[in-house]
Amino acid sequence: MAGERQARVADRIRVVLAERLEKGLRDPRLGFVTITDVRVTGDLQHASVFYTVMGDEAHRNDTAAALKSATGMLRSEVGKNLNTRLTPSLEFILDAIPENADHISALLREARERDESVAGLAASAAYAGDADPYVKPRDTDEDDDDLDDDDEDEDEDDTRA
């Protein structure tokens, strides 16, 4: 039951912050921010807000400073719209999802290139010995002789009886 309430409060905080950031802050340092996730503690006293910023490292640093300076105003906005007895404190954390996605894409690209090079080597590869060293060639003449010998053995058994 408490987990459901945490999820509802976290979702509501995410919506309120996104709407407020969409309206804009009067801080020129604020870049293009996307709220990716909000996690609230069990006692609803603290909220960790994860966000991403489009741009380079300078944009990320400027946006972090802008969010840190606007934390009080954003917390009061959350308090007005949350309808809880206590307003949770806000902590803004830069989400590393884009960097992780780029890293995973680079690893997948490298693996694909290695697979292609191995496939190229395998296409021109030849067996070191026979194609299948365990398969012995069968002589059809010897097989016919073996059958005749078996027939003779049966004939001998018949005469003994």
C-alpha positions as a printed Julia matrix, in Angstrom:
161×3 Matrix{Float64}:
  0.0     0.0     0.0
  2.8     2.43    0.88
  4.57    1.66   -2.4
  1.5     2.68   -4.37
  1.32    5.98   -2.54
  5.02    6.6    -3.16
  4.5     5.95   -6.86
  1.5     8.3    -7.03
  3.36   11.08   -5.19
  6.46   10.61   -7.36
  4.39   10.73  -10.53
  2.59   13.86   -9.36
  5.91   15.57   -8.51
  7.24   14.67  -11.96
  4.18   16.19  -13.65
  4.27   19.38  -11.56
  7.98   19.93  -12.16
  7.68   19.22  -15.89
  4.81   21.7   -16.23
  6.73   24.33  -14.29
  9.9    23.84  -16.31
  7.85   23.97  -19.51
  6.59   27.4   -18.49
 10.22   28.32  -17.96
 12.32   29.78  -15.22
 13.8    33.24  -15.3
 17.27   31.77  -15.4
 19.14   32.0   -18.7
 21.41   29.13  -17.62
 18.54   26.63  -17.81
 18.83   24.44  -20.9
 16.42   22.02  -22.53
 15.55   19.81  -19.52
 13.61   16.56  -19.47
 12.49   15.03  -16.18
 13.1    11.29  -16.6
 12.21    9.92  -13.17
 11.3    10.86   -9.61
 11.91    8.61   -6.62
 10.37    9.36   -3.24
 11.46    7.91    0.1
  9.06    5.76    2.11
  8.2     8.59    4.51
  7.59   11.0     1.58
 10.12   13.47    3.01
 12.68   13.44    0.2
 12.37   13.25   -3.6
 15.23   12.51   -5.98
 14.5    14.08   -9.36
 16.43   12.62  -12.32
 16.78   14.8   -15.4
 18.59   14.96  -18.73
 19.83   17.98  -20.64
 20.35   18.34  -24.35
 23.74   19.77  -25.15
 27.36   19.52  -24.12
 29.02   19.48  -20.72
 28.8    23.27  -20.34
 25.01   23.16  -20.86
 24.74   20.39  -18.27
 26.75   22.34  -15.7
 24.76   25.54  -16.3
 21.45   23.69  -16.01
 22.57   21.98  -12.79
 23.43   25.38  -11.3
 20.08   26.83  -12.44
 18.11   23.95  -10.94
 20.05   24.18   -7.69
 19.28   27.89   -7.38
 15.6    27.33   -8.27
 15.11   24.37   -5.89
 13.24   26.46   -3.26
 10.83   27.93   -5.8
 10.23   24.49   -7.39
  9.64   22.94   -3.95
  7.02   25.55   -3.11
  5.35   24.87   -6.49
  5.3    21.15   -5.66
  3.87   21.91   -2.19
  0.99   23.93   -3.68
  0.0    21.12   -6.04
  0.74   18.02   -3.99
 -1.92   18.18   -1.21
  0.2    16.46    1.42
  0.93   17.54    4.97
  4.67   17.85    4.32
  6.38   18.93    1.12
  9.33   16.68    0.25
 12.76   18.17   -0.22
 14.01   18.02   -3.81
 17.36   16.77   -5.01
 18.16   17.11   -8.71
 20.4    14.38  -10.14
 21.71   14.36  -13.7
 20.57   11.13  -15.34
 23.27    9.3   -17.29
 20.88    7.52  -19.67
 22.1     9.24  -22.88
 25.76    8.55  -22.1
 25.01    4.92  -21.22
 23.0     4.52  -24.42
 25.87    5.93  -26.49
 28.32    3.59  -24.78
 26.09    0.56  -25.4
 25.62    1.59  -29.05
 29.4     1.82  -29.47
 29.86   -1.63  -27.93
 27.19   -3.13  -30.19
 28.77   -1.49  -33.25
 32.18   -2.93  -32.3
 30.69   -6.41  -31.77
 28.94   -6.23  -35.16
 32.22   -5.28  -36.87
 34.04   -8.15  -35.18
 31.29  -10.59  -36.2
 31.57   -9.43  -39.81
 35.36   -9.88  -39.81
 35.02  -13.38  -38.31
 32.35  -14.26  -40.89
 34.72  -13.11  -43.66
 37.49  -15.33  -42.29
 35.11  -18.26  -41.94
 33.92  -17.92  -45.55
 37.45  -18.36  -46.9
 38.47  -21.01  -44.36
 39.23  -24.61  -45.27
 39.44  -27.72  -43.15
 42.88  -28.59  -41.78
 42.39  -32.25  -42.7
 39.47  -34.1   -44.16
 36.1   -32.44  -44.08
 34.84  -35.11  -41.7
 37.66  -37.28  -40.34
 35.26  -39.74  -38.7
 33.44  -40.83  -41.83
 35.12  -43.82  -43.47
 34.56  -44.49  -47.14
 32.51  -47.61  -47.78
 33.54  -50.15  -50.38
 30.48  -51.62  -52.01
 32.4   -54.72  -53.19
 33.46  -55.68  -49.67
 29.91  -55.22  -48.4
 28.6   -57.67  -51.01
 31.23  -60.24  -49.99
 30.26  -59.89  -46.35
 26.67  -60.66  -47.2
 27.7   -63.76  -49.14
 29.82  -64.96  -46.23
 26.87  -64.58  -43.89
 24.7   -66.63  -46.24
 27.31  -69.41  -46.29
 27.44  -69.44  -42.47
 23.67  -69.88  -42.36
 23.89  -72.75  -44.87
 26.48  -74.5   -42.73
 24.23  -74.13  -39.67
 21.36  -75.69  -41.59
 23.39  -78.77  -42.57
 24.6   -79.38  -39.01
 21.1   -79.46  -37.65
